[in-house]
Amino acid sequence: MRRKFFLLSLFVIPWSLVQPLMGSKLPDSPHTATSLMRQETSLMIQMLEHQHIKNERLDTFSGEEIIEQFMTAVDSQKLFFTREDFALIKDELAESIVRSLRIGDLEPLFQIHALYQKRAKDRLDGIAGRLSSSFDLDTEETYAPDRRKSDWAAEGSEMEDLWERRLHYEYLQLLLGEEEEEEALNILERRYDRMRSNLVDTTAQDVQEVFLSHLGRLYDPHTAFFSADSFEDFRINMELALVGIGAVLTTEDGYCVIRELMPGGPAALSGELQVEDRIVAVAQEGEGPVDVVDMQLRHVVRKIRGEKDTEVTLTIIPADATDSSIRREVTLVRDTIELTARRSHAEIFSFPVNEGEEMSLGVLTIPSFYGAEAREGRDEVSVTEDVKKLIGKLEEAGVSGIVLDFRGNSGGLLREAVELTGLFIGSGPVVSIYPTERRNRNQGIYRGEVFYDGPLVALVSRYSASASEIVAGALQSYGRAIVVGDKSTHGKGSVQEMASFAPFFARTPFRGEKTGAAKLTVRRFYLPDGESTQKQGVVPDIPLPSFNNHLPIGEASLPRALGWNKRPNDEWEKILAGKDFAWGVDDDLRLGLKANSLVRQKELAEFLFFEEAIEWFQGRQERTEYSLNKEYRRTQLEADREFREYLDERQAEFAMKQPVPSEIRLEEEEEAVLEHGRGDDLPPDPELGESEDSELVEQAEAFDLHLMETLRILHDLIQNTRQNGLPEAFAYRRSE
């Protein structure tokens, strides 16, 4: 990519030395920026202004916006800063903060952080005394725990009332989680002691990293700054085999949150964790759980990582919990995480057609776009080569059509996405990238033959992101497949690059020092028809009801996400003008298949049940205020538990009627299964026995409403092609 970047100055003078004394009423900061930190700050801002895809100057944002961004970065729940603090900081710093930052002066940030530390220390010093007194568990008061969109509280009685309700709420959460009263108070005391220690442990580099990362988020959610230590951790994780649970973690409102599950890692393979689960405690093998709420992320990560084959137990608040007092323990065995360990696999379902007749349908699950980074690595594991082998096995078994299951596929190698798409469309554009990177200018065009020309349906979810969106969107653009699933895919249509600061300091006195890096959004993806996948994702031809549709999942839920747009694609226009292709999926067929599905969604018992479950779940998700009355909350939890048991029983009933597939696996995986066992031959758990209840749980977990409806849609697609005289193979037809 031709870099549009200008290095203005590597040697800057702190603004505090050249501006007149401000007469600031903000407290003095214990932190002092080093010369290197000032250079890094100035360099980060220049990169944001000249390398980020938006090409916006920092002064596009007001000083007030920048100040509030930093204040909410360190106090996201608005528990320490007051309304008066915000007014003071705005009056003192709003006009000068952009000038200060542009030349690398971090003093304004240190002043803001010093005020935060003072407010937090004053508040935390009094908590131990408050916890020595009892709480009124019969009160009729309520508390809204999510304060991200709330105003700052005023000093005095408003702030005191806020904290009284917060401590009451946290204490009640622990009691409802089956903690004894004394232990609940001890946990809270240890939690706030740890928060007080974190204040002391915060370094100038920590303040710089938090601020510059949140400054990047003014441009888009994926842009961030890495301090020297964080960048070193990042490189170690990318370059070496990592022993852990295989989860990407982040912090949000004091909680450690699972942001991504790595295919092949213990967390993903367990089936017991999901994105947006919150980790509240970590226990080592043979030890008790350690509360990690409000613990710095790097310390939580160190507790979760460990030696291979050792156990770690996580206490989580499930992402779909209707009440944040709900806790669940998940025990995982740490392992070396191989990103290709969870490879593609296939299943064959016998689908009833007429009385006594069945149709074989294939389901090909593609968990990620794995493969060799370089083209020379053709002998290495490749998702495209795996899919070719599996399609061959499915065709040998006589399937009449295939479902590509991209649910949970968060992306991977772009080259693999292009080549896999080519298996179904032949030569043609798959994705375009803007601005173009010259060395990869042709990476979005597939040049080859069609490998599979049969009926095809792509199944997606809100967790289908990046490369999987490109494949599903390209197949939809070509009319090659029907896309089915959640109301849209994830919507990540942008490309990030990690830019180390070291090259910029190569000829300066800082050469050889550990430096940070910037992760910048620099390009966008576009589908063959020129439409972006950014923010709105790929919209299915046939949407299905889903819990995911009611959760804050996807790019559109992130603040300041880049918007959707469209760019002309000359290659695509030539194809359309020459009518160079013709697949069987056109608008009439899409509408017909959608109409059939909508009839089933209104009539079939499993859909009616699912709508009932979604309505109940949505009602719980919309709760913002929680009662502080123990018995009322316990009654709510009991009602929720009973309804969940009803859901499990009904799911089990539907699962009993679901056809059982036969598995098709790659030879390498088949050998591994024989060698290590799949766990199917394990003896029953003596605690569970072989009761009907344990069978119900297994059946409930096996029920897959979306896949069953997708198979019906594939069946309808095959029947339609036969009735309209098209080849049964649904063959690709080029016009004369």
C-alpha positions in Angstrom: 0.0 0.0 0.0 1.3 3.4 -0.8 1.6 5.0 2.6 0.2 8.5 2.9 2.2 9.4 6.0 4.2 12.4 7.0 6.5 12.4 10.0 6.3 16.0 11.3 8.8 15.9 14.1 10.5 13.3 16.3 11.7 15.8 18.8 9.0 17.7 20.6 8.9 20.1 23.6 6.3 19.5 26.3 3.4 22.0 25.9 3.7 22.6 29.7 7.0 24.4 29.0 5.8 26.7 26.3 2.2 27.6 27.4 1.5 30.2 30.0 0.7 28.8 33.5 -2.9 27.8 33.5 -3.6 28.3 37.2 -5.1 24.8 37.1 -7.2 23.6 40.0 -6.6 20.0 39.0 -4.3 18.0 41.4 -0.6 17.5 40.6 0.2 14.1 39.0 2.8 11.6 40.4 3.5 10.6 36.7 6.0 12.1 34.4 6.2 11.2 30.7 9.6 10.1 29.3 11.0 11.6 26.1 10.2 8.3 24.3 6.6 8.4 25.6 6.1 11.9 24.2 7.5 10.9 20.8 5.3 7.8 20.7 2.2 10.0 21.5 3.0 12.5 18.8 3.7 9.6 16.3 0.4 7.9 17.2 -1.5 11.0 16.5 0.2 11.5 13.1 -0.6 7.9 12.2 -4.2 8.4 13.1 -4.4 11.6 11.0 -2.5 10.2 7.9 -2.7 6.4 7.9 -6.1 5.7 9.2 -8.7 5.1 6.5 -10.8 8.1 7.6 -7.9 10.6 7.2 -9.3 12.9 9.8 -7.4 15.4 11.8 -7.5 15.2 15.6 -9.1 18.6 15.9 -12.1 17.1 14.0 -13.1 16.1 17.6 -13.7 18.7 20.2 -11.6 18.9 23.3 -14.7 18.0 25.3 -15.2 14.8 23.3 -11.5 13.8 23.9 -11.8 14.6 27.6 -15.0 12.6 28.0 -13.5 9.7 26.1 -10.6 9.5 28.5 -12.8 10.0 31.6 -15.0 7.1 30.6 -12.0 5.0 29.7 -10.8 5.0 33.3 -14.3 5.3 34.9 -16.6 3.5 32.5 -19.5 3.1 35.0 -19.2 6.7 36.2 -18.7 5.8 39.8 -15.9 8.1 40.8 -15.8 11.3 38.7 -18.6 13.7 39.5 -20.6 16.1 37.4 -18.5 18.9 38.9 -15.3 17.1 38.0 -16.3 17.0 34.3 -17.2 20.7 34.3 -13.8 21.5 36.0 -11.7 19.4 33.6 -13.6 20.7 30.5 -13.1 24.4 31.6 -9.4 23.9 32.3 -8.3 21.6 29.5 -10.8 21.5 26.6 -9.3 24.4 24.6 -5.7 23.3 24.9 -5.7 19.4 25.0 -5.5 18.9 21.2 -2.5 21.2 21.0 -0.8 19.5 23.9 -1.3 16.0 22.5 -0.2 16.9 19.0 3.3 17.7 20.4 3.3 14.7 22.7 2.6 16.4 26.0 0.8 13.9 28.3 0.5 16.3 31.3 -3.2 17.0 30.8 -3.9 13.2 30.8 -1.9 12.8 34.0 -3.8 15.6 35.6 -7.1 14.0 34.8 -5.9 10.6 36.0 -4.6 12.1 39.2 -8.1 13.5 39.9 -9.5 10.1 39.2 -7.0 8.5 41.6 -7.9 11.0 44.3 -11.7 10.5 43.9 -11.3 6.7 43.8 -9.0 6.5 46.8 -11.3 8.7 48.9 -14.2 6.5 47.9 -12.4 3.2 48.4 -11.0 4.2 51.8 -14.5 4.4 53.2 -15.9 1.1 51.8 -14.4 -1.2 54.5 -16.3 0.8 57.1 -19.5 0.6 55.2 -19.2 -3.2 54.8 -19.1 -3.5 58.6 -22.7 -2.5 58.7 -25.7 -4.6 57.4 -27.8 -4.0 54.4 -31.6 -3.9 54.4 -32.5 -6.9 52.3 -36.3 -6.2 52.6 -36.0 -2.8 50.9 -38.1 -1.8 47.9 -35.3 0.1 46.2 -33.7 -0.8 42.9 -30.3 -0.3 41.2 -29.4 0.1 37.5 -25.9 -1.6 37.2 -25.1 -0.5 33.7 -24.3 3.2 34.0 -22.4 3.6 30.7 -25.1 5.8 29.2 -25.9 7.6 32.5 -24.9 11.1 33.5 -22.1 11.7 36.0 -23.5 11.8 39.5 -23.4 15.1 41.4 -21.2 15.5 44.5 -22.7 14.8 47.8 -26.0 13.0 48.4 -26.4 11.8 44.8 -23.0 10.1 44.7 -23.5 8.7 48.2 -26.8 7.2 47.2 -25.3 5.7 44.1 -22.6 3.9 46.1 -25.0 2.7 48.7 -27.1 1.0 46.1 -24.1 -0.3 44.2 -22.6 -2.0 47.3 -26.1 -3.3 48.2 -26.5 -4.7 44.7 -23.0 -6.4 44.7 -23.6 -8.0 48.1 -27.0 -9.3 47.0 -25.5 -10.7 43.8 -23.1 -12.8 45.9 -25.8 -14.0 48.2 -28.0 -15.0 45.3 -24.9 -16.8 43.9 -25.0 -19.0 47.1 -22.3 -17.3 49.0 -22.6 -17.1 52.8 -23.2 -13.6 54.2 -19.7 -13.4 55.9 -17.9 -14.7 52.8 -19.9 -12.3 50.6 -18.6 -9.4 52.6 -15.1 -10.8 52.6 -15.2 -11.1 48.8 -16.3 -7.5 48.4 -13.7 -6.2 50.8 -10.9 -8.1 48.9 -12.3 -6.8 45.6 -12.1 -3.2 46.6 -8.7 -3.7 48.3 -7.5 -5.0 45.0 -9.0 -2.0 43.2 -7.1 0.3 45.7 -3.9 -1.6 45.0 -4.4 -1.2 41.2 -4.5 2.6 41.7 -1.0 2.5 43.2 0.3 0.0 40.6 -0.8 2.2 37.6 2.2 3.5 35.8 2.6 6.4 33.4 2.8 3.9 30.5 -0.5 2.4 31.6 -2.1 5.8 31.5 -0.6 6.5 28.1 -1.8 3.1 26.7 -5.4 3.5 28.0 -5.7 7.0 26.6 -4.2 6.5 23.2 -6.2 3.3 22.7 -9.4 5.1 23.5 -8.3 8.0 21.4 -8.1 5.5 18.5 -11.6 4.5 19.2 -12.8 7.9 18.3 -11.8 6.9 14.8 -13.2 3.3 14.9 -13.6 0.5 17.4 -10.6 -1.6 16.1 -7.9 1.1 16.2 -5.7 0.9 19.3 -2.2 1.7 20.8 0.1 -1.0 22.3 2.7 0.0 24.8 6.1 -1.6 24.5 5.2 -4.3 27.0 1.8 -5.0 25.5 3.3 -5.2 22.0 5.9 -7.6 23.2 3.2 -9.9 24.6 1.3 -9.6 21.3 4.4 -10.7 19.3 5.1 -13.6 21.7 1.5 -14.8 21.4 1.6 -14.6 17.6 5.0 -16.2 17.1 5.1 -19.0 19.6 2.8 -21.9 20.6 0.6 -20.5 23.4 -0.4 -22.7 26.3 -3.8 -21.7 27.7 -7.5 -22.1 27.0 -7.7 -20.5 23.6 -9.7 -17.4 24.2 -9.2 -13.7 23.4 -10.0 -11.7 26.5 -10.7 -8.0 27.1 -11.9 -5.9 30.0 -15.3 -4.2 30.1 -16.7 -2.4 33.1 -14.4 -4.2 35.5 -15.1 -7.7 34.1 -12.8 -9.9 32.1 -14.9 -10.7 29.0 -14.4 -13.4 26.4 -14.2 -11.6 23.0 -13.3 -14.6 20.8 -12.8 -18.3 21.0 -9.9 -19.7 19.1 -10.8 -22.7 16.9 -9.1 -25.8 18.3 -8.5 -24.3 21.7 -9.8 -26.0 25.0 -12.4 -23.2 25.4 -14.0 -23.7 22.0 -13.8 -27.5 22.1 -15.5 -27.6 25.5 -18.7 -26.2 24.1 -19.3 -24.6 27.5 -18.1 -21.1 26.9 -19.3 -18.5 24.4 -18.4 -15.0 23.3 -19.5 -12.3 25.8 -19.2 -14.7 28.8 -17.8 -12.7 31.8 -15.1 -14.3 34.0 -15.6 -13.4 37.6 -13.3 -15.9 39.3 -10.3 -18.3 38.4 -9.3 -21.4 40.4 -6.1 -23.4 39.9 -6.2 -27.2 40.2 -6.7 -28.1 43.9 -7.2 -24.5 45.0 -10.2 -22.3 45.7 -11.5 -19.6 43.3 -9.9 -16.2 43.2 -12.2 -13.3 42.5 -11.0 -11.4 39.4 -13.6 -8.6 39.1 -11.8 -5.3 38.7 -8.4 -7.1 38.4 -6.1 -5.8 35.7 -6.4 -7.9 32.5 -2.8 -8.9 32.4 -3.1 -10.4 35.9 -6.2 -12.3 35.0 -4.5 -13.7 31.8 -1.5 -14.9 33.9 -3.9 -16.8 36.2 -5.7 -18.4 33.3 -2.5 -19.4 31.4 -0.4 -22.2 32.8 1.4 -25.4 32.1 0.1 -27.9 29.5 -2.3 -30.5 30.8 -3.1 -28.7 34.0 -6.7 -27.7 35.0 -8.1 -24.2 35.4 -11.7 -23.6 36.6 -13.4 -20.4 35.5 -16.5 -19.0 37.2 -18.5 -17.2 34.6 -21.6 -15.1 34.2 -23.0 -16.6 31.0 -23.5 -14.2 28.1 -27.2 -15.1 27.9 -27.8 -14.9 31.7 -31.0 -13.2 32.5 -29.6 -12.1 35.8 -26.0 -11.2 36.5 -26.1 -13.1 39.8 -26.2 -16.3 37.8 -22.8 -18.1 38.0 -21.5 -21.3 36.3 -18.2 -23.1 36.7 -16.3 -24.4 33.7 -13.2 -26.6 34.1 -10.7 -26.7 31.2 -7.5 -28.5 30.7 -4.8 -26.2 29.4 -3.3 -27.2 26.1 -1.0 -25.9 23.3 -3.4 -24.1 20.9 -3.0 -25.1 17.3 -5.1 -22.8 15.2 -5.7 -25.6 12.7 -6.6 -28.2 15.2 -10.3 -27.8 14.6 -10.6 -28.5 10.9 -13.5 -28.6 8.6 -15.8 -31.6 8.8 -19.0 -32.9 7.2 -22.2 -34.7 8.0 -24.8 -36.5 5.9 -28.5 -36.2 6.8 -31.2 -38.5 5.4 -34.0 -36.1 4.8 -37.6 -37.5 4.2 -39.1 -36.6 0.8 -42.1 -38.8 0.3 -43.5 -41.7 2.2 -40.7 -44.3 2.2 -38.3 -42.0 0.3 -35.3 -40.1 1.6 -32.9 -37.6 0.2 -29.2 -37.4 1.3 -28.1 -33.8 2.2 -24.6 -32.8 3.1 -23.6 -30.3 5.8 -20.0 -29.0 5.6 -18.9 -27.1 8.7 -16.1 -24.6 8.2 -14.9 -23.2 11.5 -12.3 -20.8 10.2 -10.2 -19.9 7.1 -7.0 -21.6 8.1 -4.0 -22.3 5.9 -0.4 -21.4 5.1 0.3 -17.7 5.0 2.6 -17.9 1.9 1.7 -19.5 -1.4 4.7 -21.7 -1.1 3.1 -23.5 1.8 0.7 -25.6 -0.4 1.6 -28.8 1.4 0.4 -27.4 4.7 -3.1 -27.6 6.1 -5.5 -25.5 4.0 -9.3 -25.1 4.5 -9.8 -25.0 0.7 -8.0 -28.4 0.2 -9.9 -29.8 3.2 -13.2 -28.7 1.7 -12.4 -30.2 -1.6 -11.6 -33.6 0.0 -14.9 -33.5 2.0 -17.0 -32.5 -1.0 -15.5 -35.5 -2.8 -16.5 -37.8 0.1 -20.0 -36.2 0.1 -20.4 -36.7 -3.6 -19.3 -40.3 -3.3 -22.0 -40.8 -0.7 -24.6 -39.5 -3.2 -25.7 -36.2 -1.6 -28.2 -34.1 -3.6 -27.0 -30.8 -2.2 -24.7 -29.2 0.4 -25.1 -26.7 3.3 -22.0 -24.6 4.1 -22.2 -23.9 7.8 -20.3 -20.6 8.6 -21.9 -20.0 12.1 -19.2 -18.9 14.5 -16.6 -18.6 11.8 -14.8 -15.4 12.7 -12.6 -15.3 9.6 -8.9 -16.1 8.8 -6.8 -15.9 5.7 -8.2 -13.8 2.9 -6.5 -15.9 0.2 -8.2 -19.0 1.5 -11.6 -17.2 1.5 -11.1 -16.3 -2.2 -10.0 -19.8 -3.2 -12.8 -21.5 -1.3 -15.3 -19.3 -3.0 -13.8 -20.2 -6.4 -14.6 -23.8 -5.8 -18.3 -22.9 -6.3 -18.2 -20.0 -8.8 -15.2 -20.6 -11.0 -13.2 -17.6 -12.3 -14.3 -14.2 -11.2 -13.9 -11.4 -8.6 -14.6 -12.4 -5.0 -13.6 -9.4 -3.0 -12.0 -6.0 -3.6 -10.0 -4.0 -1.1 -9.8 -0.3 -1.0 -7.4 1.4 -0.8 -5.6 -1.3 -2.9 -2.4 -2.8 -1.5 -0.2 -3.0 -4.6 1.6 -6.3 -3.7 -1.7 -8.0 -3.4 -3.7 -6.2 -6.0 -5.1 -9.4 -7.6 -5.8 -11.3 -4.4 -9.5 -10.8 -4.7 -10.0 -12.6 -8.1 -10.2 -16.3 -8.4 -8.9 -17.9 -11.6 -9.8 -21.5 -11.9 -12.5 -24.1 -12.6 -15.7 -24.9 -10.7 -15.2 -27.8 -8.3 -18.8 -28.3 -7.1 -21.8 -27.2 -9.2 -24.6 -28.7 -7.1 -27.4 -27.0 -5.1 -25.9 -24.9 -2.3 -27.1 -23.1 0.9 -24.9 -21.0 3.2 -25.8 -20.9 6.9 -24.6 -17.9 8.8 -25.0 -16.2 12.2 -24.1 -12.9 13.9 -20.8 -14.5 14.8 -19.9 -15.1 11.1 -17.3 -12.3 10.5 -14.7 -11.0 8.1 -13.6 -13.8 5.6 -16.8 -15.8 6.2 -18.9 -12.8 5.3 -16.9 -12.4 2.1 -17.6 -16.0 1.0 -21.3 -15.9 1.9 -21.7 -12.4 0.3 -19.9 -13.5 -2.9 -22.0 -16.6 -3.2 -25.1 -14.5 -2.7 -23.9 -11.9 -5.3 -23.4 -14.5 -7.9 -26.8 -16.1 -7.3 -24.8 -19.2 -6.5 -26.3 -20.0 -3.1 -29.2 -19.2 -0.8 -28.0 -17.5 2.4 -29.9 -18.4 5.6 -29.5 -17.4 9.2 -29.6 -14.6 11.8 -30.9 -11.2 10.5 -27.3 -10.3 9.5 -23.7 -11.5 9.9 -21.2 -9.7 12.1 -20.5 -6.7 9.8 -16.7 -6.5 10.1 -15.7 -5.2 6.7 -12.4 -3.5 7.6 -8.8 -4.4 7.6 -6.3 -3.6 10.4 -2.5 -3.4 10.3 -0.1 -3.5 13.1 2.5 -0.8 12.7 5.6 -1.0 15.0 7.1 2.3 16.0 10.6 0.9 16.0 11.4 1.8 12.3 10.5 5.4 12.9 13.1 5.6 15.7 15.8 3.8 13.8 17.9 6.9 13.3 17.2 8.6 16.6 18.6 8.4 20.1 15.8 6.0 20.9 17.2 3.3 18.5 17.3 -0.1 20.2 14.8 0.9 22.9 11.6 -1.1 23.4 8.8 0.8 21.6 5.1 0.5 21.2 2.9 0.0 18.1 -0.4 1.1 16.6 -3.1 -1.1 15.3 -4.8 1.0 12.6 -7.8 0.4 10.3 -6.4 1.0 6.9 -8.7 -0.7 4.3 -12.2 -2.0 3.6 -13.5 -5.2 2.1 -16.1 -5.0 -0.8 -18.1 -7.8 -2.3 -18.1 -8.5 -6.1 -21.1 -6.2 -6.6 -19.2 -3.4 -4.8 -21.2 -3.5 -1.6 -19.4 -3.3 1.7 -19.9 -5.9 4.4 -19.1 -3.2 7.0 -21.6 -2.6 9.8 -24.7 -4.2 8.1 -22.9 -7.4 7.2 -24.5 -9.9 4.8 -28.3 -9.9 5.0 -29.6 -13.4 4.5 -32.1 -14.2 1.7 -34.1 -16.1 4.4 -33.7 -14.8 8.0 -34.6 -17.1 10.9 -35.7 -16.2 14.4 -32.7 -16.2 16.8 -31.6 -15.2 20.3 -28.6 -13.5 18.7 -30.9 -11.0 17.0 -31.7 -9.6 20.5 -28.1 -9.4 21.8 -25.6 -6.5 21.3 -23.5 -8.6 18.9 -21.9 -7.3 15.8 -20.1 -4.3 14.4 -23.3 -2.2 14.5 -23.4 -2.4 18.3 -19.9 -0.9 18.6 -19.6 2.8 19.1 -18.2 4.8 16.2 -18.1 1.9 13.8 -17.3 2.8 10.2 -20.4 3.1 8.1 -21.6 1.0 5.2 -20.8 2.2 1.6 -20.6 0.9 -1.9 -17.9 1.3 -4.6 -18.1 0.5 -8.3 -16.4 -2.7 -9.4 -15.3 -2.6 -13.1 -14.7 -6.3 -13.2 -18.2 -7.1 -11.9 -19.8 -4.6 -14.3 -18.1 -6.4 -17.2 -19.5 -9.7 -16.1 -23.0 -8.3 -15.8 -22.8 -6.5 -19.1 -21.6 -9.7 -20.9 -24.1 -11.9 -19.0 -21.0 -14.1 -18.4 -22.7 -16.3 -15.8 -26.1 -17.7 -14.9 -26.7 -19.7 -11.7 -30.1 -21.0 -10.7 -30.7 -18.6 -7.8 -32.6 -15.5 -8.9 -35.0 -13.1 -7.1 -38.1 -15.2 -8.0 -36.5 -18.3 -6.6 -35.4 -16.5 -3.4 -38.9 -15.1 -2.8 -40.5 -18.5 -3.3 -38.1 -20.3 -1.0 -38.5 -17.5 1.6 -42.3 -17.8 1.4 -42.2 -21.6 2.0 -39.9 -21.0 5.0 -42.2 -18.3 6.5 -45.1 -20.7 6.3 -43.2 -23.2 8.3 -42.0 -20.6 10.8 -45.7 -19.7 11.5 -46.9 -23.3 11.7 -44.3 -25.7 12.9 -44.4 -26.4 16.7 -40.6 -25.9 17.1 -40.8 -22.4 15.7 -43.8 -21.5 17.8 -41.9 -22.8 20.9 -38.7 -20.8 19.8 -40.7 -17.6 19.5 -42.0 -18.2 23.0 -38.5 -18.7 24.3 -37.2 -15.5 22.5 -40.1 -13.4 23.9 -39.2 -14.5 27.4 -35.5 -14.0 26.8 -36.0 -10.6 25.3 -38.0 -9.5 28.3 -35.2 -10.4 30.6 -32.6 -8.7 28.4 -34.6 -5.5 28.6 -34.3 -5.3 32.3 -32.2 -2.2 33.4 -33.3 -1.9 37.0 -32.9 -4.7 39.5 -34.6 -5.0 42.8 -32.5 -4.9 46.0 -35.1 -7.0 47.8 -33.6 -10.5 48.4 -36.8 -12.5 48.5 -38.2 -10.7 45.4 -35.0 -11.4 43.5 -34.9 -15.0 44.7 -38.5 -15.5 43.5 -37.5 -14.0 40.1 -34.6 -16.4 39.8 -36.7 -19.4 40.7 -39.2 -18.4 38.1 -36.4 -18.0 35.5 -35.0 -21.4 36.5 -38.3 -23.1 36.1 -38.9 -21.6 32.7 -35.4 -22.7 31.6 -36.1 -26.2 32.7 -39.3 -26.1 30.6 -37.2 -24.8 27.6 -34.7 -27.7 28.1 -37.5 -30.3 28.2 -39.2 -28.9 25.1 -35.9 -28.7 23.2 -35.2 -32.4 24.1 -38.6 -33.4 22.7 -37.8 -31.7 19.4 -34.3 -33.2 19.3 -35.6 -36.7 19.7 -37.3 -36.2 16.3 -34.2 -34.7 14.6 -32.5 -37.0 12.2 -29.2 -38.4 13.3 -26.4 -37.7 10.8 -23.5 -39.8 9.8 -20.1 -38.1 10.1 -17.6 -37.6 7.3 -14.2 -36.7 8.4 -10.7 -36.2 6.9 -8.5 -39.2 7.0 -6.0 -37.4 9.3 -8.8 -36.6 11.8 -10.2 -40.1 11.5 -6.9 -41.5 12.6 -6.7 -39.1 15.5 -10.2 -40.1 16.6 -9.2 -43.8 16.6 -6.0 -43.1 18.5 -7.3 -40.7 21.2 -11.0 -41.6 21.3 -13.9 -39.2 21.1 -15.2 -39.7 24.5 -18.3 -41.5 23.3 -17.2 -44.7 25.1 -16.7 -43.1 28.5 -18.7 -44.7 31.4 -21.7 -42.7 32.6 -21.1 -40.2 35.4 -21.9 -41.9 38.7 -23.4 -38.7 39.9 -25.9 -38.6 37.0 -26.5 -42.3 36.4 -28.5 -43.0 33.3 -31.6 -41.1 34.2 -34.1 -39.7 31.7 -33.0 -36.2 32.9 -29.4 -36.7 31.6 -30.8 -37.9 28.3 -33.0 -34.9 28.1 -30.0 -32.6 28.6 -28.0 -34.3 25.8 -31.0 -34.1 23.5 -31.6 -30.5 24.3 -28.0 -29.7 23.5 -28.3 -31.6 20.2 -31.4 -29.7 18.9 -30.4 -27.4 16.1 -33.5 -25.5 14.8 -31.5 -23.4 12.3 -29.8 -26.3 10.7 -33.0 -28.3 10.4 -34.8 -25.4 8.7 -31.8 -24.9 6.4 -32.0 -28.5 5.3 -35.7 -28.0 4.5 -34.7 -24.9 2.4 -32.0 -26.9 0.6 -34.6 -29.6 -0.1 -37.0 -27.0 -1.5 -34.2 -25.6 -3.6 -33.4 -29.1 -5.1 -37.1 -29.8 -5.7 -37.5 -26.5 -7.5 -34.6 -27.0 -9.8 -36.0 -30.4 -10.8 -39.6 -29.1 -11.4 -38.3 -26.3 -13.6 -36.4 -28.6 -15.8 -32.9 -27.5 -14.7 -30.2 -30.1 -14.4 -30.3 -32.0 -11.1 -26.7 -31.1 -10.6 -27.8 -27.4 -10.7 -25.0 -26.9 -13.2 -23.2 -23.7 -13.9 -24.3 -22.4 -17.2 -22.4 -19.9 -19.3 -24.3 -18.0 -22.0 -23.2 -18.4 -25.6 
